[in-house]
Amino acid sequence: MKSQEIEELLELKNYLISIQDYVDILRTSPQIRDLAYDKEEDNFYIETDDRYRLKFKLDCINKK
């Protein structure tokens, strides 16, 4: 999955993706350079080789 495709998926899902979407992104995108999680804001970040910085949340059913 290319960076632009990841961005389009995030936009389509209002930046709230399923765990399966997250796994699919990680498994199919060779452009990912860095992953991060901000515990205070509960946000995930992906940086890619082509300078995308993507911010999103995971939609977890058993979230506390």
N, C-alpha and C positions, 0 to 999 in steps of 0.2 A: 504494500500500500504506500503510495507516494504521499508526501507531506500535504499537498493540496487536497488529496482525497481524504486524509485524516481531518483536515480543517472542515471540509464539506460535511463529513459525518457528524462532527461536533456541532456545527451550526444547525444541521437538520434535527439533532436531538437536544437542542438548547443547552449544550455543554454539560449534559447529565447523561452519561452512558452506562450501559450495563457492564458487568464484570466480563461477560463474554465478548463484548465489543472491545474492551480494553485488552484482553488476551489476544484477540484477532489482530489488533493494531500492533502489539508488540511482536507477534509471531511473523507478521507479513511485511514489516517495514524495515528495510535495511538502512534507512536514512536516520534513524533515531540515534542521537549522540548522547543524550542525557535524560534521565528520569528523576523527578523529585516529587516529594509530598510535603505540603505545608500543613502540619497538624493543627495549628491554631485556626486556620481558615478552612480546613478540610478540602483543600484543592490539590489536584495533581497537575504536574507540569511535564511536558515533553519538549525537548529541544532537538532540532534536526540539523543535519549537515548543511541544508540549504537555508538556514537561518530562520526557520519557523520556530516560534515559541508559543506553544498551545497550552491553554489552561482549561481544566474541566473538573467535574466531580463524578464520582461513581455512585450509581443508584444501587444501594445495598438494601436488601429486604430486612436483614437483621441488624440494622444500624442502631447503635446505642447513643 
